[in-house]
Amino acid sequence: MLQQILQTMTVDPDLLAELSDEQKAILFVKIREEQVRRYNDFEKKNQDDRIPRKPKKAGRKNVDFLAGRDGREWVWVMGEHKNDKSIEEMIEIEIQERALKLAEKEIEEIRRKEEAELARKLEEEKERFEDEQKHKEDELRKQREEAELYASLKQAREAARKLEAEKQKAEEEEKIRVEQLRQKASRSCRELDDMETGRCNHRFAEDKRRSLERLVKDKNRRSSEIFSEFMCKREEMEKIAEQNIKEVETSWQEQERKAKKAEEEVKELARRARIEYKNSLRQSANIISAVSAFSGNGTNQKPPVPPKSAELKKSMANVVKKRPPRPPNKQAVVEWFLEEERPKGVGTDPRTGKVAVWFHGVISRLEAENYLLNMTLGSYLVRVSERVWGYTISYRAEDRCKHFLVDTSDQGYQFFGANQVVHRSLTDLVNFHKSNPITVTGGELLRSPVGQIKDPPDYHDLMRPRITESTAL
């Protein structure tokens, strides 16, 4: 079957649906190897007649590499130069830069909030200072009004008592005094304003300087904290990676041990098969020599060949008879089983002569999965496929049902693919994989056979007596 697929390079969809994941992988690898082999043969055959390539067009974009002293592409391997930093140093520098950037971002956010708070306080202080200035201006205005009222009253009294000269002299003196008072009041007001403004600016500058110093300290402290957190996370990740590497190495060693054990078992089976084959050849040679010694009374005359009987001719015709690539219907599968497989005792228990528990006849893939749906891990059944000429072992795995296609040939029964163990009967194949896993990676062991619950079962047609020409007559 595999040789036919590699020859045509096509796979029937129904056959592909019957294969398991491992068998599909093997099939695709073999097809790819065949494609590579054909391509190499084609290249080797047409090497002399190879068509020259077209010259590249002008103005087309190309990739050019820098050339070294030796004329080849210049390559720089990180870590080989004396000035190159190690991976640990580069990672540590990168972590420090990331920590500094995060700290600067946090400190910048804090600085913005504090500047906004200082601006708000300065605005409040400015409003308070303006209110105080307004209150002082009102007080000064009241004092000026009182002074003017006092001056007008005094001028009236002086006009009545004194002469015009004394009146003028008094007025001049009074004006001088009032002007001095006014200048003194305005001077004191300006001095007070200057003192208040300078005090506010000095206090704002001092608060800003202290805030900047505190922000720088907070930035350095936060950068150190972030750097320590990054280093701790890195150490934890390195520990987890080391643990995963150890687990993978342990699993790989266990799989390698199982693969070696399975390979040794296959070699042992092949060695036994070779010994049995040599013994059978030796026995056949002894029998032939004994028959030739007793026949012909010591002469080399061979006995005449007996004529072929009608039944032998019919059996030879059945052997030469070619089947289509896939069964056309279920009846064709039944006829194939009755003509070729039933005489071999396929599906029967050799100890009791009855139908084996694990044999389910012609059922579909969906029906097999329904049988195995609620079964325990390792449950299995064997069915005759409706889509290909062969059998399928349906197996209950942990998360799903697996289906393994069994290829039939004159040599025996084996799983689909290369380098598989060939068994004389389907029962031997089932018994062998009760103690040996089907695949090394999956570890599938046939533990619990699953019987049918239908009455009559689906293999009723497969187990009916054959009607031969002799019995019909």
Helices and strands as residue ranges (DSSP letters): H 2-8, H 13-18, H 21-45, H 87-161, H 164-294, H 310-320, H 330-336, I 337-341, G 342-344, E 359-362, H 365-372, E 379-384, E 391-396, E 401-408, E 413-415, H 426-432, E 448-449, G 458-460, H 469-472
